[in-house]
Amino acid sequence: MLPGDSRVLVDRKVLNDHRVANYYDPNRLAGSWFADHTGGGGIVWDAYFLYGADASWTDEPGPLLSSGRTVIGSSEDLAVAFAKLV
């Protein structure tokens, strides 16, 4: 989400887990969608949206279990919410 972002600069080792899928969104469609649907305005980045195993995405993803921004600033909330899933 920074001016110099590119696919080659994405560090895939950050979330190096077989359960993680990494996607690059050069047109910022996901960040724009979440901004439009969460009242974030502009574009959402450096945020997390946590969904459970029963989540699906038809018109909108859900059910949403937890969300926050910045990811580092909200890491404790994310850890607590994630612990409830496992």
N, C-alpha and C positions, 0 to 999 in steps of 0.2 A: 504494500500500500504506500510505498515511498516512491518518489519520482524515478529512481534508478532500478526499481524492481524488474527482475527478469527470471525466467524459468531456470536459467543456469545458476543463479545466485541462491536458490532455495536449498537450504541444508536439510536433506532428507534424513540425516542421522539424528535430528532433534527428536523426532517421534519414530524411532526405529523399532517397530513392533509389528508382527505379522497381522495384528488386528487393525492396524492403522492404514488408511488409504490417503495418500497425499495427492492433492489436486492443485493445479495452478490456474488461476482465474484472471487472465490478462485483461479482460474487459470489466472486471470488478462487479460481475453480476450478483454474486452471493452477497457481498458487502452492501450493495445497493438494495437488494431485496430485504435484507434484515433491517436496514435503516428505514425503509418504507413501512415495514411491518412492526417495528418496535419503537417507533417514535424517536429514533436516534438522530434523524436528520442527516443529510449528506451521504455518508458512507460509513458502515461499521467495519472497524478493523481493531486488532488487538483486543478481541472479545472472545468469550466462549459461550456456547449454548449446549447444554447437556441434556441428552435424551436417553431414555431407558431402552431395554431390549424390545419392548412392545411398541416402540415409536414407529410411525410411518409418515410418509410425506405424500399426501394427495394434493389438496389445495395449499395446505400449510403443514409444516412439520409439527409433530406433537405426539404425545403430550410433553411439554417442556418441563424438565425437573429443576433446572437451575440455569442461571445465566449471570454474566458479570463482565466487567471490564475495569481496568486492564487485566490481562491474564495473570501477570505476576502480582499485581495489586490485589487480585481476587483469589489468589491461589489457595488460601485457607478455606474460603467458602466452597471452592471447587473440590478440594480434598474431602470436606465434610459431606458434600452432596454425592461425590463419587463413592465414598465409603458405604453409603446406604445401598448402592447397587451391587456390591460384592459380598 
